[in-house]
């Protein structure tokens, strides 16, 4: 469907959909690297980060939005950001100890994190 290649149509579909993965699985892969599309999606469903390009999974602003919406989205972040104290604290603040398995080993030794 050509609408899954059109940024405006995809943004509208994300807005209208109750279950965001239904949209994310259908859109053109190029749009999974589009900052606006991913930013919008993670603000509605943090776990939409799963579908983002590797570059956006390593974008601190995008990942912060995702974990602030749903801390469990940390599992989809880059290893680099799983080692970022600010990102991990935001994820823990949102989802509690459920996200500890996704935090880097070095941060698991940090008393503020634990």
N, CA, C and O atoms as CSV, one atom per row, in Angstrom:
chain,resi,resn,atom,element,x,y,z
A,1,UNK,N,N,0.842,-1.184,0.000
A,1,UNK,CA,C,0.000,0.000,0.000
A,1,UNK,C,C,0.882,1.240,0.000
A,1,UNK,O,O,1.754,1.374,0.857
A,2,UNK,N,N,0.672,2.128,-0.928
A,2,UNK,CA,C,1.524,3.305,-1.061
A,2,UNK,C,C,1.428,4.237,0.144
A,2,UNK,O,O,2.359,4.999,0.407
A,3,UNK,N,N,0.312,4.188,0.881
A,3,UNK,CA,C,0.179,5.043,2.059
A,3,UNK,C,C,1.222,4.745,3.117
A,3,UNK,O,O,1.544,5.610,3.931
A,4,UNK,N,N,1.757,3.522,3.117
A,4,UNK,CA,C,2.755,3.146,4.114
A,4,UNK,C,C,4.128,3.704,3.764
A,4,UNK,O,O,5.098,3.493,4.492
A,5,UNK,N,N,4.202,4.426,2.633
A,5,UNK,CA,C,5.443,5.106,2.246
A,5,UNK,C,C,5.317,6.615,2.424
A,5,UNK,O,O,6.306,7.341,2.331
A,6,UNK,N,N,4.125,7.071,2.673
A,6,UNK,CA,C,3.854,8.494,2.803
A,6,UNK,C,C,3.908,8.891,4.280
A,6,UNK,O,O,3.139,8.388,5.099
A,7,UNK,N,N,4.815,9.789,4.600
A,7,UNK,CA,C,5.042,10.179,5.994
A,7,UNK,C,C,3.769,10.705,6.666
A,7,UNK,O,O,3.456,10.311,7.789
A,8,UNK,N,N,3.056,11.566,6.004
A,8,UNK,CA,C,1.834,12.120,6.603
A,8,UNK,C,C,0.787,11.045,6.862
A,8,UNK,O,O,0.115,11.065,7.893
A,9,UNK,N,N,0.647,10.111,5.935
A,9,UNK,CA,C,-0.307,9.015,6.116
A,9,UNK,C,C,0.103,8.120,7.278
A,9,UNK,O,O,-0.744,7.654,8.040
A,10,UNK,N,N,1.397,7.884,7.410
A,10,UNK,CA,C,1.896,7.047,8.503
A,10,UNK,C,C,1.666,7.733,9.846
A,10,UNK,O,O,1.239,7.089,10.804
A,11,UNK,N,N,1.945,9.028,9.924
A,11,UNK,CA,C,1.721,9.763,11.171
A,11,UNK,C,C,0.242,9.723,11.559
A,11,UNK,O,O,-0.097,9.565,12.732
A,12,UNK,N,N,-0.625,9.868,10.570
A,12,UNK,CA,C,-2.063,9.805,10.835
A,12,UNK,C,C,-2.460,8.396,11.291
A,12,UNK,O,O,-3.271,8.245,12.205
A,13,UNK,N,N,-1.895,7.382,10.664
A,13,UNK,CA,C,-2.202,6.000,11.044
A,13,UNK,C,C,-1.747,5.711,12.469
A,13,UNK,O,O,-2.446,5.026,13.215
A,14,UNK,N,N,-0.576,6.229,12.856
A,14,UNK,CA,C,-0.093,6.053,14.228
A,14,UNK,C,C,-1.064,6.712,15.199
A,14,UNK,O,O,-1.394,6.146,16.241
A,15,UNK,N,N,-1.512,7.894,14.856
A,15,UNK,CA,C,-2.453,8.621,15.705
A,15,UNK,C,C,-3.772,7.864,15.864
A,15,UNK,O,O,-4.348,7.834,16.951
A,16,UNK,N,N,-4.240,7.262,14.793
A,16,UNK,CA,C,-5.555,6.619,14.785
A,16,UNK,C,C,-5.535,5.201,15.354
A,16,UNK,O,O,-6.573,4.696,15.784
A,17,UNK,N,N,-4.385,4.562,15.363
A,17,UNK,CA,C,-4.300,3.141,15.718
A,17,UNK,C,C,-4.277,2.934,17.230
A,17,UNK,O,O,-3.615,3.677,17.955
A,18,UNK,N,N,-4.991,1.936,17.694
A,18,UNK,CA,C,-4.967,1.565,19.107
A,18,UNK,C,C,-3.722,0.756,19.447
A,18,UNK,O,O,-3.213,0.835,20.565
A,19,UNK,N,N,-3.236,-0.015,18.493
A,19,UNK,CA,C,-2.092,-0.891,18.708
A,19,UNK,C,C,-1.016,-0.499,17.704
A,19,UNK,O,O,-1.037,-0.940,16.555
A,20,UNK,N,N,-0.082,0.326,18.140
A,20,UNK,CA,C,0.922,0.943,17.264
A,20,UNK,C,C,1.756,-0.081,16.481
A,20,UNK,O,O,2.072,0.188,15.322
A,21,UNK,N,N,2.130,-1.239,17.045
A,21,UNK,CA,C,2.900,-2.192,16.234
A,21,UNK,C,C,2.219,-2.592,14.925
A,21,UNK,O,O,2.900,-2.928,13.956
A,22,UNK,N,N,0.896,-2.561,14.885
A,22,UNK,CA,C,0.203,-2.861,13.630
A,22,UNK,C,C,0.616,-1.903,12.519
A,22,UNK,O,O,0.717,-2.298,11.357
A,23,UNK,N,N,0.850,-0.667,12.871
A,23,UNK,CA,C,1.296,0.331,11.889
A,23,UNK,C,C,2.786,0.162,11.618
A,23,UNK,O,O,3.216,0.128,10.465
A,24,UNK,N,N,3.565,0.059,12.681
A,24,UNK,CA,C,5.017,0.036,12.539
A,24,UNK,C,C,5.494,-1.144,11.690
A,24,UNK,O,O,6.503,-1.036,10.993
A,25,UNK,N,N,4.784,-2.253,11.745
A,25,UNK,CA,C,5.175,-3.432,10.971
A,25,UNK,C,C,4.880,-3.280,9.482
A,25,UNK,O,O,5.414,-4.034,8.669
A,26,UNK,N,N,4.049,-2.327,9.119
A,26,UNK,CA,C,3.634,-2.170,7.720
A,26,UNK,C,C,4.337,-1.048,6.976
A,26,UNK,O,O,4.367,-1.048,5.746
A,27,UNK,N,N,4.900,-0.099,7.697
A,27,UNK,CA,C,5.417,1.087,7.006
A,27,UNK,C,C,6.735,0.812,6.290
A,27,UNK,O,O,7.459,-0.130,6.612
A,28,UNK,N,N,7.012,1.639,5.342
A,28,UNK,CA,C,8.239,1.557,4.558
A,28,UNK,C,C,9.447,1.622,5.496
A,28,UNK,O,O,9.497,2.486,6.371
A,29,UNK,N,N,10.413,0.729,5.328
A,29,UNK,CA,C,11.591,0.727,6.196
A,29,UNK,C,C,12.334,2.071,6.242
A,29,UNK,O,O,12.964,2.404,7.246
A,30,UNK,N,N,12.254,2.820,5.169
A,30,UNK,CA,C,12.900,4.139,5.184
A,30,UNK,C,C,12.290,5.062,6.236
A,30,UNK,O,O,12.976,5.913,6.801
A,31,UNK,N,N,11.000,4.886,6.492
A,31,UNK,CA,C,10.350,5.727,7.490
A,31,UNK,C,C,10.700,5.302,8.912
A,31,UNK,O,O,10.473,6.061,9.854
A,32,UNK,N,N,11.244,4.111,9.079
A,32,UNK,CA,C,11.699,3.682,10.399
A,32,UNK,C,C,12.992,4.393,10.787
A,32,UNK,O,O,13.425,4.331,11.937
A,33,UNK,N,N,13.594,5.058,9.828
A,33,UNK,CA,C,14.783,5.869,10.090
A,33,UNK,C,C,14.436,7.355,10.122
A,33,UNK,O,O,15.317,8.200,10.282
A,34,UNK,N,N,13.157,7.671,9.970
A,34,UNK,CA,C,12.711,9.066,9.976
A,34,UNK,C,C,12.486,9.505,11.423
A,34,UNK,O,O,11.641,8.954,12.129
A,35,UNK,N,N,13.244,10.488,11.841
A,35,UNK,CA,C,13.204,10.956,13.229
A,35,UNK,C,C,11.803,11.389,13.648
A,35,UNK,O,O,11.363,11.068,14.752
A,36,UNK,N,N,11.107,12.104,12.792
A,36,UNK,CA,C,9.764,12.599,13.141
A,36,UNK,C,C,8.787,11.449,13.370
A,36,UNK,O,O,8.000,11.472,14.316
A,37,UNK,N,N,8.842,10.454,12.506
A,37,UNK,CA,C,7.928,9.316,12.622
A,37,UNK,C,C,8.193,8.555,13.916
A,37,UNK,O,O,7.265,8.255,14.667
A,38,UNK,N,N,9.462,8.244,14.174
A,38,UNK,CA,C,9.806,7.467,15.367
A,38,UNK,C,C,9.544,8.281,16.633
A,38,UNK,O,O,9.052,7.748,17.627
A,39,UNK,N,N,9.868,9.549,16.594
A,39,UNK,CA,C,9.620,10.391,17.772
A,39,UNK,C,C,8.130,10.414,18.106
A,39,UNK,O,O,7.752,10.291,19.271
A,40,UNK,N,N,7.305,10.567,17.114
A,40,UNK,CA,C,5.863,10.590,17.321
A,40,UNK,C,C,5.374,9.243,17.862
A,40,UNK,O,O,4.572,9.191,18.795
A,41,UNK,N,N,5.865,8.164,17.267
A,41,UNK,CA,C,5.429,6.821,17.672
A,41,UNK,C,C,5.823,6.517,19.119
A,41,UNK,O,O,5.011,5.991,19.881
A,42,UNK,N,N,7.063,6.842,19.507
A,42,UNK,CA,C,7.494,6.507,20.874
A,42,UNK,C,C,6.815,7.373,21.924
A,42,UNK,O,O,6.725,6.982,23.088
A,43,UNK,N,N,6.344,8.530,21.528
A,43,UNK,CA,C,5.596,9.361,22.482
A,43,UNK,C,C,4.231,8.744,22.797
A,43,UNK,O,O,3.673,8.977,23.869
A,44,UNK,N,N,3.707,7.972,21.878
A,44,UNK,CA,C,2.428,7.300,22.079
A,44,UNK,C,C,2.635,5.916,22.686
A,44,UNK,O,O,1.902,5.506,23.586
A,45,UNK,N,N,3.637,5.204,22.186
A,45,UNK,CA,C,3.952,3.856,22.660
A,45,UNK,C,C,5.474,3.726,22.679
A,45,UNK,O,O,6.102,3.538,21.637
A,46,UNK,N,N,6.054,3.827,23.862
A,46,UNK,CA,C,7.512,3.801,23.992
A,46,UNK,C,C,8.158,2.603,23.337
A,46,UNK,O,O,9.268,2.698,22.815
A,47,UNK,N,N,7.471,1.477,23.360
A,47,UNK,CA,C,8.044,0.255,22.791
A,47,UNK,C,C,8.071,0.261,21.262
A,47,UNK,O,O,8.564,-0.681,20.642
A,48,UNK,N,N,7.545,1.312,20.665
A,48,UNK,CA,C,7.703,1.482,19.215
A,48,UNK,C,C,9.173,1.644,18.853
A,48,UNK,O,O,9.554,1.516,17.689
A,49,UNK,N,N,9.988,1.925,19.849
A,49,UNK,CA,C,11.433,2.020,19.631
A,49,UNK,C,C,11.976,0.741,18.995
A,49,UNK,O,O,12.992,0.774,18.301
A,50,UNK,N,N,11.307,-0.370,19.231
A,50,UNK,CA,C,11.716,-1.651,18.657
A,50,UNK,C,C,11.883,-1.556,17.138
A,50,UNK,O,O,12.764,-2.204,16.574
A,51,UNK,N,N,11.060,-0.768,16.482
A,51,UNK,CA,C,11.029,-0.696,15.023
A,51,UNK,C,C,11.973,0.362,14.453
A,51,UNK,O,O,12.167,0.430,13.239
A,52,UNK,N,N,12.550,1.176,15.310
A,52,UNK,CA,C,13.411,2.279,14.866
A,52,UNK,C,C,14.712,1.757,14.264
A,52,UNK,O,O,15.160,0.650,14.561
A,53,UNK,N,N,15.297,2.581,13.420
A,53,UNK,CA,C,16.607,2.253,12.861
A,53,UNK,C,C,17.636,2.212,13.998
A,53,UNK,O,O,17.417,2.780,15.068
A,54,UNK,N,N,18.751,1.537,13.751
A,54,UNK,CA,C,19.815,1.469,14.762
A,54,UNK,C,C,20.292,2.863,15.157
A,54,UNK,O,O,20.608,3.120,16.318
A,55,UNK,N,N,20.337,3.741,14.188
A,55,UNK,CA,C,20.773,5.120,14.470
A,55,UNK,C,C,19.838,5.787,15.475
A,55,UNK,O,O,20.299,6.460,16.398
A,56,UNK,N,N,18.541,5.607,15.304
A,56,UNK,CA,C,17.587,6.237,16.222
A,56,UNK,C,C,17.519,5.516,17.564
A,56,UNK,O,O,17.162,6.126,18.572
A,57,UNK,N,N,17.851,4.243,17.592
A,57,UNK,CA,C,17.935,3.524,18.869
A,57,UNK,C,C,19.128,4.007,19.689
A,57,UNK,O,O,19.243,3.718,20.880
A,58,UNK,N,N,20.008,4.744,19.026
A,58,UNK,CA,C,21.179,5.313,19.692
A,58,UNK,C,C,21.037,6.824,19.867
A,58,UNK,O,O,21.992,7.490,20.265
A,59,UNK,N,N,19.876,7.363,19.578
A,59,UNK,CA,C,19.600,8.796,19.714
A,59,UNK,C,C,19.035,9.019,21.124
A,59,UNK,O,O,17.935,8.566,21.442
A,60,UNK,N,N,19.788,9.709,21.940
A,60,UNK,CA,C,19.405,9.847,23.349
A,60,UNK,C,C,18.047,10.516,23.525
A,60,UNK,O,O,17.263,10.102,24.379
A,61,UNK,N,N,17.764,11.521,22.748
A,61,UNK,CA,C,16.475,12.210,22.876
A,61,UNK,C,C,15.303,11.270,22.561
A,61,UNK,O,O,14.302,11.257,23.278
A,62,UNK,N,N,15.435,10.496,21.499
A,62,UNK,CA,C,14.388,9.552,21.110
A,62,UNK,C,C,14.215,8.485,22.195
A,62,UNK,O,O,13.093,8.174,22.595
A,63,UNK,N,N,15.325,7.934,22.662
A,63,UNK,CA,C,15.259,6.882,23.677
A,63,UNK,C,C,14.698,7.429,24.990
A,63,UNK,O,O,13.937,6.741,25.670
A,64,UNK,N,N,15.061,8.642,25.346
A,64,UNK,CA,C,14.499,9.247,26.572
A,64,UNK,C,C,12.983,9.377,26.456
A,64,UNK,O,O,12.261,9.072,27.406
A,65,UNK,N,N,12.501,9.821,25.312
A,65,UNK,CA,C,11.052,9.910,25.116
A,65,UNK,C,C,10.398,8.544,25.254
A,65,UNK,O,O,9.332,8.409,25.855
A,66,UNK,N,N,11.050,7.537,24.691
A,66,UNK,CA,C,10.494,6.179,24.732
A,66,UNK,C,C,10.430,5.656,26.170
A,66,UNK,O,O,9.395,5.141,26.591
A,67,UNK,N,N,11.524,5.784,26.925
A,67,UNK,CA,C,11.530,5.226,28.281
A,67,UNK,C,C,10.688,6.054,29.248
A,67,UNK,O,O,10.218,5.541,30.263
A,68,UNK,N,N,10.500,7.324,28.935
A,68,UNK,CA,C,9.604,8.132,29.760
A,68,UNK,C,C,8.150,7.725,29.535
A,68,UNK,O,O,7.318,7.849,30.433
A,69,UNK,N,N,7.853,7.244,28.342
A,69,UNK,CA,C,6.500,6.772,28.040
A,69,UNK,C,C,6.317,5.348,28.577
A,69,UNK,O,O,5.263,5.012,29.116
A,70,UNK,N,N,7.351,4.518,28.424
A,70,UNK,CA,C,7.307,3.130,28.895
A,70,UNK,C,C,8.741,2.684,29.175
A,70,UNK,O,O,9.521,2.461,28.249
A,71,UNK,N,N,9.076,2.558,30.436
A,71,UNK,CA,C,10.448,2.216,30.825
A,71,UNK,C,C,10.951,0.930,30.212
A,71,UNK,O,O,12.153,0.775,30.001
A,72,UNK,N,N,10.057,0.007,29.922
A,72,UNK,CA,C,10.490,-1.264,29.339
A,72,UNK,C,C,11.032,-1.094,27.917
A,72,UNK,O,O,11.621,-2.026,27.368
A,73,UNK,N,N,10.845,0.062,27.326
A,73,UNK,CA,C,11.404,0.333,25.992
A,73,UNK,C,C,12.927,0.338,26.020
A,73,UNK,O,O,13.566,0.272,24.970
A,74,UNK,N,N,13.512,0.415,27.208
A,74,UNK,CA,C,14.966,0.399,27.329
A,74,UNK,C,C,15.569,-0.833,26.649
A,74,UNK,O,O,16.686,-0.768,26.136
A,75,UNK,N,N,14.856,-1.930,26.640
A,75,UNK,CA,C,15.399,-3.151,26.022
A,75,UNK,C,C,15.674,-2.965,24.534
A,75,UNK,O,O,16.452,-3.728,23.961
A,76,UNK,N,N,15.062,-1.979,23.897
A,76,UNK,CA,C,15.261,-1.737,22.462
A,76,UNK,C,C,16.332,-0.679,22.180
A,76,UNK,O,O,16.705,-0.462,21.027
A,77,UNK,N,N,16.820,-0.032,23.222
A,77,UNK,CA,C,17.839,1.012,23.056
A,77,UNK,C,C,19.186,0.387,22.698
A,77,UNK,O,O,19.412,-0.804,22.910
A,78,UNK,N,N,20.062,1.205,22.159
A,78,UNK,CA,C,21.414,0.745,21.846
A,78,UNK,C,C,22.147,0.397,23.144
A,78,UNK,O,O,21.793,0.879,24.220
A,79,UNK,N,N,23.154,-0.431,23.027
A,79,UNK,CA,C,23.972,-0.776,24.198
A,79,UNK,C,C,24.591,0.476,24.805
A,79,UNK,O,O,24.737,0.583,26.023
A,80,UNK,N,N,24.948,1.408,23.953
A,80,UNK,CA,C,25.522,2.665,24.407
A,80,UNK,C,C,24.572,3.382,25.371
A,80,UNK,O,O,25.006,3.888,26.406
A,81,UNK,N,N,23.290,3.425,25.038
A,81,UNK,CA,C,22.334,4.130,25.890
A,81,UNK,C,C,21.863,3.285,27.069
A,81,UNK,O,O,21.329,3.824,28.039
A,82,UNK,N,N,22.051,1.987,26.998
A,82,UNK,CA,C,21.792,1.143,28.168
A,82,UNK,C,C,22.874,1.354,29.220
A,82,UNK,O,O,22.768,0.880,30.351
A,83,UNK,N,N,23.906,2.068,28.825
A,83,UNK,CA,C,25.005,2.404,29.723
A,83,UNK,C,C,24.958,3.883,30.118
A,83,UNK,O,O,25.878,4.381,30.769
A,84,UNK,N,N,23.907,4.575,29.733
A,84,UNK,CA,C,23.744,5.992,30.049
A,84,UNK,C,C,22.907,6.112,31.328
A,84,UNK,O,O,21.753,5.686,31.372
A,85,UNK,N,N,23.498,6.686,32.341
A,85,UNK,CA,C,22.846,6.753,33.652
A,85,UNK,C,C,21.517,7.506,33.606
A,85,UNK,O,O,20.536,7.068,34.205
A,86,UNK,N,N,21.482,8.621,32.907
A,86,UNK,CA,C,20.259,9.423,32.823
A,86,UNK,C,C,19.116,8.630,32.174
A,86,UNK,O,O,17.983,8.657,32.653
A,87,UNK,N,N,19.425,7.935,31.091
A,87,UNK,CA,C,18.423,7.135,30.391
A,87,UNK,C,C,17.928,6.007,31.301
A,87,UNK,O,O,16.726,5.763,31.403
A,88,UNK,N,N,18.850,5.340,31.945
A,88,UNK,CA,C,18.470,4.211,32.814
A,88,UNK,C,C,17.657,4.678,34.014
A,88,UNK,O,O,16.705,4.005,34.411
A,89,UNK,N,N,18.012,5.808,34.593
A,89,UNK,CA,C,17.224,6.328,35.714
A,89,UNK,C,C,15.806,6.687,35.273
A,89,UNK,O,O,14.847,6.474,36.015
A,90,UNK,N,N,15.679,7.230,34.064
A,90,UNK,CA,C,14.347,7.551,33.541
A,90,UNK,C,C,13.526,6.277,33.345
A,90,UNK,O,O,12.333,6.248,33.650
A,91,UNK,N,N,14.162,5.232,32.840
A,91,UNK,CA,C,13.468,3.958,32.634
A,91,UNK,C,C,13.044,3.351,33.970
A,91,UNK,O,O,11.923,2.863,34.108
A,92,UNK,N,N,13.938,3.384,34.943
A,92,UNK,CA,C,13.623,2.851,36.270
A,92,UNK,C,C,12.512,3.675,36.918
A,92,UNK,O,O,11.610,3.126,37.551
A,93,UNK,N,N,12.586,4.993,36.756
A,93,UNK,CA,C,11.562,5.869,37.318
A,93,UNK,C,C,10.183,5.581,36.760
A,93,UNK,O,O,9.173,5.809,37.426
A,94,UNK,N,N,10.145,5.086,35.550
A,94,UNK,CA,C,8.867,4.787,34.911
A,94,UNK,C,C,8.398,3.362,35.174
A,94,UNK,O,O,7.206,3.126,35.370
A,95,UNK,N,N,9.331,2.413,35.179
A,95,UNK,CA,C,8.940,1.004,35.268
A,95,UNK,C,C,9.523,0.255,36.455
A,95,UNK,O,O,9.261,-0.937,36.618
A,96,UNK,N,N,10.302,0.923,37.278
A,96,UNK,CA,C,10.865,0.271,38.453
A,96,UNK,C,C,11.904,-0.773,38.109
A,96,UNK,O,O,12.564,-0.707,37.071
A,97,UNK,N,N,12.033,-1.729,38.993
A,97,UNK,CA,C,13.097,-2.729,38.874
A,97,UNK,C,C,12.905,-3.683,37.695
A,97,UNK,O,O,13.802,-4.467,37.385
A,98,UNK,N,N,11.768,-3.626,37.048
A,98,UNK,CA,C,11.521,-4.498,35.893
A,98,UNK,C,C,12.549,-4.291,34.782
A,98,UNK,O,O,12.764,-5.195,33.974
A,99,UNK,N,N,13.179,-3.134,34.723
A,99,UNK,CA,C,14.110,-2.838,33.640
A,99,UNK,C,C,15.569,-3.128,33.997
A,99,UNK,O,O,16.454,-2.949,33.160
A,100,UNK,N,N,15.826,-3.564,35.209
A,100,UNK,CA,C,17.213,-3.766,35.639
A,100,UNK,C,C,17.974,-4.747,34.760
A,100,UNK,O,O,19.184,-4.596,34.587
A,101,UNK,N,N,17.307,-5.739,34.203
A,101,UNK,CA,C,17.992,-6.695,33.327
A,101,UNK,C,C,18.528,-6.041,32.060
A,101,UNK,O,O,19.465,-6.555,31.450
A,102,UNK,N,N,17.947,-4.918,31.660
A,102,UNK,CA,C,18.346,-4.258,30.419
A,102,UNK,C,C,19.461,-3.233,30.609
A,102,UNK,O,O,20.028,-2.740,29.634
A,103,UNK,N,N,19.767,-2.918,31.838
A,103,UNK,CA,C,20.799,-1.921,32.135
A,103,UNK,C,C,22.176,-2.572,32.004
A,103,UNK,O,O,22.342,-3.756,32.297
A,104,UNK,N,N,23.153,-1.792,31.565
A,104,UNK,CA,C,24.504,-2.329,31.405
A,104,UNK,C,C,25.039,-2.838,32.737
A,104,UNK,O,O,24.645,-2.368,33.804
A,105,UNK,N,N,25.936,-3.799,32.653
A,105,UNK,CA,C,26.523,-4.383,33.866
A,105,UNK,C,C,27.250,-3.332,34.702
A,105,UNK,O,O,27.200,-3.367,35.931
A,106,UNK,N,N,27.918,-2.409,34.038
A,106,UNK,CA,C,28.652,-1.388,34.803
A,106,UNK,C,C,27.703,-0.490,35.603
A,106,UNK,O,O,28.040,-0.077,36.713
A,107,UNK,N,N,26.525,-0.186,35.056
A,107,UNK,CA,C,25.576,0.641,35.802
A,107,UNK,C,C,24.876,-0.141,36.905
A,107,UNK,O,O,24.380,0.453,37.863
A,108,UNK,N,N,24.829,-1.442,36.786
A,108,UNK,CA,C,24.217,-2.253,37.841
A,108,UNK,C,C,25.023,-2.175,39.140
A,108,UNK,O,O,24.530,-2.544,40.206
A,109,UNK,N,N,26.248,-1.700,39.043
A,109,UNK,CA,C,27.091,-1.538,40.227
A,109,UNK,C,C,26.938,-0.159,40.853
A,109,UNK,O,O,27.486,0.100,41.924
A,110,UNK,N,N,26.197,0.727,40.192
A,110,UNK,CA,C,26.006,2.096,40.660
A,110,UNK,C,C,24.915,2.110,41.737
A,110,UNK,O,O,23.790,1.667,41.504
A,111,UNK,N,N,25.262,2.619,42.897
A,111,UNK,CA,C,24.301,2.623,44.019
A,111,UNK,C,C,23.044,3.444,43.713
A,111,UNK,O,O,21.956,3.101,44.173
A,112,UNK,N,N,23.186,4.506,42.952
A,112,UNK,CA,C,22.015,5.335,42.618
A,112,UNK,C,C,21.053,4.573,41.712
A,112,UNK,O,O,19.837,4.739,41.802
A,113,UNK,N,N,21.604,3.749,40.852
A,113,UNK,CA,C,20.769,2.948,39.947
A,113,UNK,C,C,20.042,1.854,40.728
A,113,UNK,O,O,18.840,1.650,40.556
A,114,UNK,N,N,20.767,1.170,41.568
A,114,UNK,CA,C,20.191,0.070,42.335
A,114,UNK,C,C,19.396,0.611,43.502
A,114,UNK,O,O,18.829,-0.162,44.274
